[in-house]
């Protein structure tokens, strides 16, 4: 049984506490300017000692774990802040407004630190975790939490079409830890076309310096710059794609079928020109296809 499920009794007790607290709550909301928010550097300390920060405010991201509990217009649920390792769990208390958050939803939580809440389960075990009260809840995505977009570019010119087989780059997103290329591939022929989506790679233009020596005796050294194309493969770690629910391309397309997916490459400077390359396209018909190259000019 997961720790999240063992917190069920905690949530039920928590709702009773919320109901009592609601009776004594002032009609006047606390002035936002008087709210003291934690810095990002204090988050780890918060989970180790919630009572030290009780009464202050915090903004946390995470993934919903388990079911919702609703009573007297109060909604309570648990969230993993470190969801990839299922650690740093906390309980959220928010006003019920008919919005139901589902297990696995990625959320942004902003609210008041209620300290440490403890409850005893049916086995006599004492369960404790951080409590966030009066929370504002915003549903977001894995991408926005873990790999937010720094820059996004797109162009109607980012495509290649030959013999009714079309490859289009819909957009490119640059993030701190990865580069995401959104691709749509369309088969407008009357045959089946196959290719390997994982074989799509980039040729990135890199500027390198060369040092040459001229003359004899008191020789002269000259440094020049030239551009080389460096092949860059897709990342092999699929954690980002799986957790983010990134779409994947189909490798076999029937007549008049298309497919859309996200190709993930290592992080890249936004000013580098590169070419998206697709090789090995085969058709059940009489056509043979060349290598597809789509240049993304960032000069």
N, C-alpha and C positions, 0 to 999 in steps of 0.2 A: 504494500500500500504506500503511495507517495505521501510525502509530507503535506502536499496541498490538500489531499483528501482527508488527512487526519486533522486538518484545521476546520472541518465542517462544524464540529461542536463549538469551536472558537467563534465562528461566524454567527451562529445562532445566539450565543451569549452576547456577542457584540451588538447585535440588533436590539436586544433588550436594553443595553446600555445607551444606545443611540436614542431610543424612544424616551428614556428618562431625561437625557440631555436636551432633547428637543423642547421639553416642557419649560426648561429654565433658560432657554436661549433668548437673548435680547433681539428685539425687532430690528435694531440698527446693526447693519453690517460693519465690520471693522474697516476702517479707512485703509485703502490699498497702500497709501504712502507710509503708513506706520508698520506695514508687514516687513519682517526681517527674513529675507530669503537666504538659504544656504548656498555657498559657493560649490562649484563642481568638485573642488578638491576635498570637500567635507563629506561627500556622499558615503565613502567607505566607512568613515568614522560613525556616521549616522546609523548604519546597520549594526555596528558593533555595540553602540550605546545610545539607543533611541531616547532614553530619558534625559540625557544631557541636552538634547535639542528640543525638548517638548515646548510647544507654544510658538516655535518658529515655523517658517514656511519653506516648502521645497517643491522642485519640479523634477519628476522622475519619469523615465520611460521604461517600458517592459512589455511582457506578454501575459495576457489573462490566463489563469490556471484554474480549472474546475468550474463549478456551477455558480450561478448568482443566487443570493438569498435576499428576499424582499419582505419588509414588514413595516407597516405604518409609514409608507412613503419614503423609506430608507432602503437603499440598495447597498449590499456589501458583497465583496468578492476579493479574491487573492490575485496577486500579480508577482511574477518573477522579474526583478530588475536585471539580473544576470541570467537571462532566459536560456542562453546557449549551454550553460552549465547547471541550470535549475538551482540557482543560489540567490541570496538576497531577496527573500520573499517578504511581501508586506500585504497588509489588509487595507482595503480602500472602503471608505464610507462616503457615499454621495447621495444627493437627493434623487429620488426615483421620478423620472419624467417619461416613463413608458419606453425608454431606450434600454434594450437588453444587449449586454456585451457577451460575446460567445467565447468559449474556451479556445485559446489560440489567437485571439485578436491582439494586435499590437496597439498599444495605447500610450498616451502622454497623460500623466497624472500631476495635477497641481493642487496642493492643499496644505492644511495645517498639520503639523506633526503632533500626534496624540500621545507620544511616548511609547512605552512598551505595554502591549496588551497580553495578558496571560489567561489561559483557560485550561481546565482539566478535562481530558477526554474520558470515554467509558472505561479505559484501561487504567485510569489513575495517572496517566502521564501528563505532565505539565507542558503545555505548548505555549510558545511565546513568539512574538514577531513585532515588527514595526507597525504602527497604526497611523494612517493618513486620514484625517477627518475633513468634512466639508469640501470634498474634492471636486475639481472640475476635470472631467474625463473627455479626452479627444481621441478618437480612433485614427490611427495612422498606419504606416506600412513598415515592414522590415527594412526596406531600402532607405526610408527617411530617417530611421533610427540609427542604423549601423553604417550605411554607406550613402549619406545624403549627396545629392548632385551639387557639384561646385559650378559647373557650366554645362549648358545644353546647346547643341547646334543641330541644324537641319537645312536641307536644300532640295529643291526639286530636281537638281542636276545630279544627285547621288544615286544613279541607277545605271544598269547595263542590260540591254535586251538584244538577243540574237535568236533568230529562228523561233520566235514566239515563246521564248523562255526568258522571263524577266526577273532580275534580282534588284531590289530597291533597298537603300539604306534610309529608313524612316527618320531616325534621329540618333545622335550620339550623346551620351551623358558621361561627363568626366567626374569622378569621385576621388576621394583621398586615397582609397585602397584599390580601386578598380576602374576600368573603362568599360561602359556598357554600350554595345552597338545593337540597335533595334533593326531587324531585317525582315522584309517580306519577300517571299519567293513565289512566283506564279507560273504555272504551266498552262500556256494557252494553246498547246498542241493537242493533237488527237492521240498521242502516245503516252506511255508511262516514262517519266524521267526520274533517274536516281542520282544521288550524290551523297557524300559523307559530310554532314554538318560540322562534325568535330575537326575536319581537315581545313576548314576556312581559317586563313591566317592573315597577318598584316605585314606589309613591307613599310617600315618606318624610316623616314629620312633623318639620318643623324649627321651632324657636322663634326668632322674629325680634323685634327691638325697634323700636318706633315712637316718635318724639319729636313731640309736639304742643305748640303754643303757644296759650295762652288769654289773654284780656283785652287791653287797650290800655295804652299808656304803659309802666308797669312790668309787662310781660307775664310770665306764668308758663309755664315749660317743664315738661312732664310726659312721662315715659318709660313706655311700657306695652309689654307683651309679648303676642304673639299667635302662633298656630300656623299654619304654611302647609305645604301638601303640595308636595314637590319630586319631579319625575319623575326616576328613575334608570334608565338602560338597562344591559343586560348589557355586560360588558367585550368590546371588539372583538379584543383580543389573545388568541389561542387557545393560546399557548405552555403555559400552566398546564394547560389541559384535555387537550392532546395528550400532553405529557410525563407527566402524572399518570394518563392513561387514564380520565379522567372519562367516565361514561356520558352519552350524548346522547339526547334525546327524539325519538321518531318523530313526524312531522307529519301522518301519515295512519293512522288506526286502523280496522281492519275490525271486524265484529261480534264482541263479547266479547273484544276484544284490549286489552291494556294496554301501557304503556311507562314506563320509569323512567330518569331522568337527573339530572344535576347542572347547575344554572344558576349561572353565576359572575358576581357583581356586585362593584363596588369595595368596599374595606374600609369598615366602618360601625361606629359606636358601638353597643355591645351594649344600651344602654338606650333606643334610639330605636324608637318604634312605626312600623310601615310596613304597606303593603298590597301583596300580590302580585296583579297584574292580567293577565288573559288576555282578549284581544279577538279578533274575527274568526273565531269558530267557525262552521263550515258543515257541513251534513249532506246526504247524498244522499237522505234521506227528507223528510218534510213538516215536520219540526221546524225552528224557528229558535231560536238560543241567545243569551242575553243576555251582557253582559260579566261575566266571573267575577272576583270580588274576594274575597280571603282576607286578613283582617286579622291581623297578628302584633302583639298588644298587649304592649308592654314597659313599661307605666306601673306 
